[in-house]
Amino acid sequence: MFNSSDEIFGHRMVHTKLTADGVTVSVGTVATIMAENGWQARRMRAFKRTTTPGDPDKVFKDLIGR
């Protein structure tokens, strides 16, 4: 379950998926098993725009055809 999620699922999401598949296990047990195996969820970084469009009035004419 953890490996098929590209290692981004934490213990709560793994527990949710296991419960949906009919496996009865507590969240703490899932967390313990993941810790024993050294599995940690990777945090996804939020998208951050690094370039913002400038003032539309200051857009220059394309003189060289790019």
N, C-alpha and C positions, 0 to 999 in steps of 0.2 A: 504494500500500500504506500509506504513512504517512498520507495524507489520509483514507483510508477508516477509519482507526483513531481518528478524532477527535484526531489528533496526540498520542496517548499512547504509541505504540510507540517504543522506542529502537532502536538499530542492531542489537542482538542479536535482538529479536523480529521486526524486519523481515527479517533474514537467515533466521530460522527459517521465516517464512511464504514467502519466496522459494524456499528449498530445498524446502519442501513442494509448491510449484507447479512444481518441476522446473528452476528457474533455478540454474545453478552460478556462485556468486560467493562471495568470501571475506567474513568479518565486517569486516575492515579496509577493504575496498573500499566496503562499504555505509556504514560510519562516515564515510569520506572524502566520499562523495557527499552524505550528509546534512549534513555540516559545510559543504561548498561551497554548498549551497542554503540554509543557515541554518536547517535543520530541527532542533529540539530536542524531545525528549520532555517532556511535562508530567508532573510527579509527581502521583500521586493521593494526596490526604490521607486519613489513616486516620480512621475514624469515631470521634468522641470524644463520649461522653455528657456533657452539661453540667448536666443536672438529675438528681439521684438521688432516688429515693423516700425519704421520711422514715420514721420509726418508725411501724409500723402501729398501735401502741397509742395514738398521739397524733393519729389521724385524727379530725377533728371532724365532727359531724353537719351535713348540708346543710340549713340552716334556710331558705334563700331559693330553693331549687329550681334550682340551676344544673346 
